[in-house]
Amino acid sequence: VNPGLLVPCLAGCALTEATRSLTFPISSSFLLGHLPYFWKKDEVCGRVLQDVFLEWAKKYGPVVRVNVFHKTSVIITSPESVKKFLMSTKYNKDSKMYCALQTVFGERLFGQGLVSECDYERWHKQRKVMDLAFSRSSAWGRCGFSGKRHPEAAQCTDTRGPGLSPSSAPRGDAPSSAPQAAFGMETSMLLGAQKPLSRAVKVMLEGVSASRNTLAKFMPGWRKQLREVRESVRLLRQVGRDWVQRRREALQRGESVPADVLTQILKAEEGAQDEEVLLDNFVTFFIAGHETSANHLAFTVMELSRQPEIVARLQAEVDEVIGSKRHLDYEDLGRLQYLSQVLKESLRLYPPAWGTFRLLEEETLIDGVRVPGNTPLLFSTYIMGRMDTYFEDPLTFNPDRFGPGAPKPRFTYFPFSLGHRSCIGQQFAQMEVKVVMAKLLQRLEFRLVPGQRYGLQEQATLKPLDPVLCTLRPRGWQPAPPPPPC
């Protein structure tokens, strides 16, 4: 889940003589700062706030000041500074920037879970417990990415006949293994747009996005939505509470239980773990592990729908590696080299989690600009991935950028963040998306339903502007010839 939604509430330091030395676009309002620029981003046409920041980074350089009311934040777009601040344990996440993820309209959401915990020591204690369960081999063995243990992962691609519109397959019904690995929850609990948990996630994400408007809770027209958001958050946490209690009782009875993160936490320091933090991580994995993978799939399908040459090359690779096998072997993933390149290029142009924040506690010289202490620093893989300074012809979808012989992007590409706070589920995410795309390419031809746009929208994460409605046909299927004239 991405803190970019917090930008309109940027919190940092009050304006000082030091901050005035930063390069920045001319404020359109003495009181509002750059807020009017944010309002003009034109998301209806697929333009998001990150596109505004991209323009500023191109025009004003690698250190750009952003004002909202009397608060200041700084956008950083130099590889050297990305390495310095994201690879070091010295710089923590800024609690002011993540507060709207911790609670939403008064309801505890992510709390002090892995995503939103800003204190390094408390975060590190949680991470150590969870790391083992999120290894690559553990991901494959426990969660059955091949489809042998989770047939619902294949349902999105096991479709017969022409003219289907599985918008929920790329977006809402993408299988997600993070909840399974962390808490032993079957992904089928999320599948289906009409199921309560699926709807709760959708409403909650809309609420997180709406929370950017600090006046929302006081607007009469928002009362029903606010009530639904709060009820959705409470539902998610209650489901987690019930699940944890069932596992705890099973352990007490000596029953056989999955060797997942939940079991490790309950066994470690019995009686000492914070129940609310446990629920924070339940919500984190349940939402972040589902939403980002679903959006990655949707963006990839959206882009491939207008790249027939790339699709043909992908199909040839899948045919060679997988053939007609129903289930993938672990070794097959490493041989799907071009598919890996396509998925990486999709993340370069369309990263669901676009970036992260760090708090600069002391005055520091950054790329020749003196930045005062107590300033939030914004690092965006979306911005840097679309700058011609770092990528040639950046708006062209070109998977060969990530080919075996191509130079690796150094600190300009970080869709899962970097350093010690990088995403714990990134191996899971890459494996599950790769398996789903491989099965889709193996079995089906897909085309985007005409009339859909290729833009983006921001709703906690970045996602396609339209639902990515597709028509699916079995590979090799051809429409019947027209009847002969009478």
C-alpha positions in Angstrom: 0.0 0.0 0.0 1.4 3.4 -1.0 1.8 6.6 1.1 1.5 8.8 -2.0 -2.1 9.5 -1.1 -0.8 11.6 1.8 1.0 14.2 -0.4 -1.9 16.8 -0.1 -1.4 16.6 3.6 2.4 17.0 3.5 3.9 17.6 6.9 7.4 18.8 7.5 8.9 22.0 8.7 7.5 25.5 8.6 8.9 27.9 6.0 12.4 29.1 7.0 15.2 31.0 5.3 16.8 27.6 4.7 13.9 26.2 2.8 13.6 29.2 0.6 16.9 28.2 -0.9 15.3 25.1 -2.4 14.3 25.2 -6.1 10.5 25.0 -6.5 7.7 26.0 -8.8 6.2 29.4 -8.1 3.4 29.0 -5.6 0.0 29.9 -7.0 -1.3 30.7 -3.5 0.3 32.3 -0.5 -1.9 30.3 1.9 -2.4 27.1 -0.1 1.1 26.7 -1.6 1.0 24.1 -4.4 -2.4 22.6 -3.6 -4.0 24.3 -6.7 -1.5 22.4 -8.9 -2.6 19.2 -7.3 -6.3 19.9 -8.0 -5.5 20.6 -11.7 -3.8 17.2 -12.3 -6.8 16.1 -14.4 -7.2 12.5 -13.2 -10.3 12.2 -15.5 -7.9 12.0 -18.4 -5.5 9.6 -16.6 -3.1 12.2 -15.3 -2.1 11.6 -11.6 -0.2 13.7 -9.1 3.0 11.9 -9.9 2.8 13.4 -13.4 2.8 16.9 -11.9 5.9 16.0 -9.9 7.5 14.5 -13.0 7.2 17.8 -14.8 8.7 19.7 -11.9 11.6 17.3 -11.6 12.4 17.7 -15.3 12.2 21.4 -15.1 13.7 22.2 -11.7 16.3 19.4 -11.1 16.9 16.6 -8.6 15.8 18.5 -5.5 12.4 20.1 -5.7 10.5 21.8 -2.9 6.7 21.3 -2.5 4.6 23.5 -0.2 1.2 22.7 1.2 -0.1 25.4 3.5 2.9 26.1 5.8 4.4 22.6 5.4 7.3 21.7 3.2 8.4 18.4 1.5 11.2 17.7 -1.0 11.1 15.5 -4.1 14.5 13.7 -4.6 15.3 12.3 -8.1 19.1 11.7 -8.2 20.3 8.0 -8.1 23.1 9.0 -5.6 20.6 10.4 -3.1 18.2 7.5 -3.6 21.1 5.2 -2.7 22.1 7.3 0.3 18.7 7.6 1.9 17.0 4.3 1.0 19.9 2.0 1.5 20.8 3.3 5.0 19.1 2.4 8.3 19.8 5.9 9.5 16.8 7.4 7.8 13.4 6.3 9.0 10.0 6.6 7.4 8.3 9.9 8.4 5.5 9.2 10.8 3.6 12.4 9.7 3.4 11.0 6.2 2.2 7.6 7.2 -0.3 8.6 9.8 -3.3 8.4 7.4 -2.4 4.8 6.8 -2.2 4.0 10.4 -5.8 5.2 11.0 -8.6 6.2 8.6 -11.3 8.5 9.8 -10.7 7.4 13.4 -10.5 3.7 12.7 -7.2 1.8 13.2 -6.2 0.4 9.8 -2.5 -0.5 9.3 -1.5 0.8 12.7 2.0 -0.2 13.5 2.3 -3.0 10.9 5.2 -3.5 8.6 4.2 -0.9 6.1 3.4 2.0 8.5 5.7 1.4 11.5 8.2 4.2 11.3 10.4 3.3 14.3 13.3 1.2 13.0 13.8 -1.0 16.1 10.1 -1.9 16.4 9.9 -2.5 12.7 13.1 -4.7 12.6 11.7 -6.9 15.4 8.6 -7.7 13.3 10.6 -8.2 10.1 12.9 -10.7 11.6 10.0 -13.0 12.6 8.5 -12.8 9.1 11.5 -13.0 6.8 11.8 -16.8 6.8 8.2 -17.3 5.7 8.7 -15.0 2.7 11.7 -16.7 1.2 11.4 -17.7 -2.5 11.4 -21.5 -1.8 8.8 -21.0 1.0 6.6 -19.0 -1.3 6.5 -21.7 -4.0 6.2 -24.7 -1.6 3.7 -23.4 0.8 1.4 -21.4 -1.5 1.3 -23.7 -4.5 2.0 -21.0 -7.2 2.0 -23.8 -9.8 -1.7 -24.2 -9.4 -1.6 -27.7 -8.0 -2.7 -26.5 -4.5 -4.7 -23.5 -5.5 -6.9 -24.2 -8.5 -8.5 -20.7 -8.2 -5.2 -19.3 -9.5 -5.9 -21.1 -12.7 -9.6 -20.1 -12.9 -8.7 -16.7 -14.3 -7.2 -18.5 -17.3 -9.2 -21.6 -17.6 -12.0 -20.0 -19.6 -13.7 -21.4 -22.7 -15.3 -19.5 -25.5 -15.2 -16.1 -27.1 -16.5 -12.7 -26.0 -15.9 -13.0 -22.2 -15.2 -9.9 -20.1 -13.2 -10.9 -17.1 -12.5 -7.4 -15.7 -12.2 -8.9 -12.3 -9.6 -11.4 -13.3 -6.8 -8.8 -13.8 -8.0 -6.4 -11.2 -10.2 -7.8 -8.5 -9.7 -11.6 -8.7 -5.9 -11.8 -9.0 -4.8 -14.6 -6.7 -2.6 -13.4 -3.9 -0.3 -15.5 -1.8 0.8 -13.0 0.8 -2.3 -13.6 3.0 -1.7 -17.4 2.5 2.0 -17.2 3.5 1.5 -14.9 6.4 -1.8 -16.1 8.0 -2.7 -19.3 6.2 -5.7 -17.7 4.5 -7.0 -19.2 1.3 -6.9 -16.7 -1.6 -10.5 -17.7 -2.4 -11.6 -15.6 0.5 -10.8 -12.6 -1.6 -12.1 -13.8 -4.9 -15.5 -12.5 -6.1 -16.5 -8.9 -6.2 -19.7 -9.6 -4.2 -18.1 -11.2 -1.3 -18.0 -9.1 1.9 -14.2 -9.1 2.3 -13.6 -8.1 -1.3 -16.1 -5.3 -1.0 -14.6 -4.2 2.3 -11.2 -3.9 0.7 -12.6 -1.8 -2.1 -14.5 0.5 0.2 -11.5 0.9 2.5 -9.2 1.8 -0.3 -11.7 4.5 -1.5 -11.7 5.7 2.1 -7.9 6.0 2.3 -8.0 8.0 -0.9 -10.8 10.2 0.4 -8.9 10.8 3.6 -6.6 13.2 1.7 -9.4 15.7 2.1 -9.1 16.8 5.7 -12.6 18.3 5.6 -14.3 15.1 4.3 -15.5 14.0 7.7 -17.3 17.3 8.1 -19.1 17.3 4.7 -22.8 16.2 5.0 -22.7 14.4 1.6 -19.9 12.1 2.8 -21.5 10.7 5.9 -22.7 7.5 4.3 -19.4 6.9 2.7 -17.5 7.6 5.9 -19.8 5.1 7.8 -19.1 2.4 5.1 -15.4 3.0 5.3 -15.3 2.7 9.1 -17.5 -0.4 9.0 -15.2 -2.0 6.3 -12.1 -1.4 8.4 -13.8 -2.9 11.5 -14.9 -5.9 9.4 -11.4 -6.6 8.2 -10.0 -6.3 11.7 -12.7 -8.6 13.1 -12.0 -11.2 10.5 -8.4 -11.1 11.5 -9.2 -11.3 15.2 -11.3 -14.4 14.6 -8.7 -16.0 12.5 -5.9 -15.4 15.0 -8.0 -16.7 17.8 -8.8 -20.0 15.9 -5.1 -20.5 15.3 -4.2 -19.8 18.9 -6.7 -22.3 20.1 -5.4 -24.9 17.6 -1.9 -24.4 19.0 -3.1 -24.8 22.5 -4.8 -28.1 21.6 -1.6 -29.3 20.0 -3.1 -29.6 16.5 -1.0 -29.5 13.3 -1.0 -25.9 11.9 0.7 -24.2 8.9 4.3 -23.1 9.5 3.5 -19.6 8.5 4.1 -16.1 9.9 1.1 -16.3 12.2 2.3 -19.5 13.8 5.8 -18.1 14.3 4.5 -15.0 16.0 2.2 -16.9 18.3 5.0 -19.3 19.3 7.6 -16.6 19.8 7.3 -14.7 23.1 4.0 -16.4 24.0 1.7 -14.0 25.8 4.0 -11.0 25.0 2.9 -10.1 21.5 0.8 -7.1 20.9 -2.6 -8.3 19.7 -3.3 -5.0 17.8 0.0 -5.1 16.0 -0.8 -8.6 14.9 -4.1 -7.4 13.5 -2.2 -4.5 11.8 -0.1 -7.0 9.9 -3.2 -9.1 9.1 -4.8 -6.1 7.4 -1.4 -5.1 5.8 -0.9 -8.5 4.1 -4.6 -8.9 3.3 -4.8 -5.6 1.4 -1.2 -4.8 0.2 -0.7 -8.4 -0.9 -3.8 -8.4 -3.0 -4.1 -4.9 -4.4 -0.6 -4.3 -5.8 -0.4 -7.7 -7.6 -3.9 -7.2 -9.0 -2.9 -3.8 -10.4 0.4 -5.1 -11.8 -1.5 -7.7 -13.7 -4.1 -5.2 -14.9 -1.4 -2.8 -16.2 0.5 -5.6 -17.9 -2.6 -6.8 -19.7 -3.6 -3.3 -20.6 -0.2 -2.6 -22.2 0.1 -5.9 -24.0 -3.3 -5.3 -25.6 -1.6 -2.8 -27.9 1.7 -4.6 -28.3 1.0 -7.6 -30.6 4.7 -8.1 -31.5 5.6 -8.5 -27.8 2.7 -10.8 -27.2 3.8 -13.0 -30.1 7.3 -13.2 -28.6 5.9 -14.0 -25.2 3.7 -16.8 -26.6 6.6 -18.3 -28.4 8.7 -18.4 -25.1 5.8 -19.8 -23.1 5.2 -22.5 -25.7 8.9 -23.5 -25.6 9.2 -23.5 -21.8 5.8 -24.8 -20.7 4.3 -26.4 -23.8 1.0 -28.0 -22.9 1.7 -28.6 -19.2 -1.1 -27.7 -16.9 1.1 -27.0 -13.9 4.4 -25.0 -13.9 7.5 -26.3 -12.2 9.7 -24.0 -10.1 12.5 -24.2 -12.7 10.1 -23.0 -15.4 10.0 -19.5 -13.9 13.7 -18.9 -14.4 13.5 -20.0 -18.0 10.7 -17.4 -18.8 13.3 -14.7 -19.3 11.4 -12.5 -21.7 8.2 -12.6 -19.5 10.4 -11.4 -16.6 11.5 -8.5 -18.8 8.0 -7.6 -19.7 6.8 -7.6 -16.1 9.7 -5.4 -15.0 9.0 -2.9 -17.8 5.4 -2.9 -16.7 6.5 -1.9 -13.2 8.8 0.8 -14.6 5.9 2.6 -16.4 3.1 1.6 -14.0 4.3 0.9 -10.5 1.3 0.3 -8.2 3.3 1.4 -5.2 5.0 4.5 -6.7 7.4 5.4 -3.9 8.2 6.1 -0.3 9.1 8.8 2.2 12.0 9.3 4.6 12.5 11.8 7.3 15.6 14.1 7.1 16.2 14.8 10.8 19.3 17.1 10.4 20.2 19.8 7.9 21.9 18.1 5.0 23.4 19.1 1.6 21.6 17.1 -1.0 22.8 17.4 -4.6 24.2 20.9 -3.9 21.1 22.1 -2.1 21.0 22.6 1.6 17.8 21.0 3.0 16.8 21.8 6.6 16.2 19.1 9.2 12.7 17.7 10.0 11.9 17.6 6.3 10.1 14.7 4.6 11.9 13.4 1.5 9.9 11.9 -1.3 11.4 9.2 -3.5 9.3 8.1 -6.5 10.1 5.2 -8.9 7.3 6.4 -11.1 9.0 9.8 -11.6 12.5 8.4 -12.2 11.2 5.6 -14.4 9.7 8.2 -16.8 12.7 10.5 -17.0 14.8 10.5 -20.2 17.8 11.3 -18.0 17.8 7.6 -16.8 15.8 5.8 -19.5 16.0 6.3 -23.3 12.6 7.1 -24.8 11.0 6.5 -21.4 7.4 6.4 -22.5 8.0 3.6 -25.0 7.2 0.1 -23.6 10.4 -1.7 -24.3 11.1 -4.9 -22.3 14.6 -5.2 -23.8 15.7 -2.5 -21.3 15.8 -5.4 -18.8 17.5 -7.9 -21.2 20.5 -10.0 -20.0 23.0 -7.8 -21.8 21.3 -4.5 -21.0 22.8 -2.2 -18.3 21.0 -2.5 -15.0 19.2 0.6 -13.7 21.1 1.7 -10.6 18.9 3.3 -8.0 16.4 4.7 -10.6 14.1 1.7 -10.5 12.6 0.6 -7.2 9.0 -0.6 -7.5 9.4 -2.6 -4.2 11.5 0.1 -2.6 15.2 -0.5 -1.7 17.3 -1.3 1.3 16.1 -2.6 4.6 12.6 -1.3 4.2 12.1 -3.0 0.8 8.8 -4.9 0.4 8.9 -8.2 2.3 6.5 -9.8 -0.3 8.3 -8.8 -3.5 9.4 -12.4 -4.2 5.8 -13.6 -3.7 4.4 -10.8 -5.9 6.8 -11.4 -8.8 6.3 -15.2 -8.7 2.5 -15.1 -8.6 2.1 -12.5 -11.4 4.6 -14.4 -13.5 2.6 -17.7 -13.1 -0.7 -16.1 -13.9 0.6 -14.3 -16.9 2.3 -17.5 -18.2 -1.0 -19.4 -17.9 -2.9 -16.6 -19.6 -0.5 -16.5 -22.5 -0.4 -20.3 -22.7 -4.1 -20.8 -23.0 -5.8 -17.6 -24.2 -5.8 -14.7 -26.7 -7.0 -11.5 -25.0 -8.1 -8.2 -26.5 -9.1 -5.0 -24.7 -12.8 -4.1 -25.1 -12.9 -1.0 -27.4 -13.5 2.4 -25.8 -11.3 2.0 -22.7 -8.6 4.5 -21.9 -4.9 3.8 -21.1 -4.6 6.3 -18.3 -4.0 5.9 -14.6 -5.9 6.8 -11.4 -4.6 7.0 -7.8 -6.6 5.2 -5.1 -4.1 4.4 -2.4 -2.1 2.7 -5.1 -1.9 3.5 -8.8 -4.3 1.5 -11.0 -5.7 1.7 -14.5 -8.2 4.4 -15.2 -10.7 2.0 -16.7 -11.4 -1.6 -15.6 -9.3 -3.4 -18.3 -12.3 -5.3 -19.7 -11.0 -8.0 -22.1 -12.5 -10.5 -24.5 -10.9 -13.9 -24.1 -10.6 -16.6 -26.7 -8.8 -20.0 -26.6 -5.5 -19.7 -28.5 -6.0 -20.7 -32.1 -9.7 -20.0 -32.0 -11.0 -18.3 -35.1 -14.5 -16.9 -35.7 -16.7 -18.9 -38.0 -16.7 -17.7 -41.6 -19.7 -15.7 -42.7 -22.5 -17.7 -44.4 -22.4 -17.7 -48.2 -24.6 -15.2 -49.9 -28.1 -16.3 -50.9 
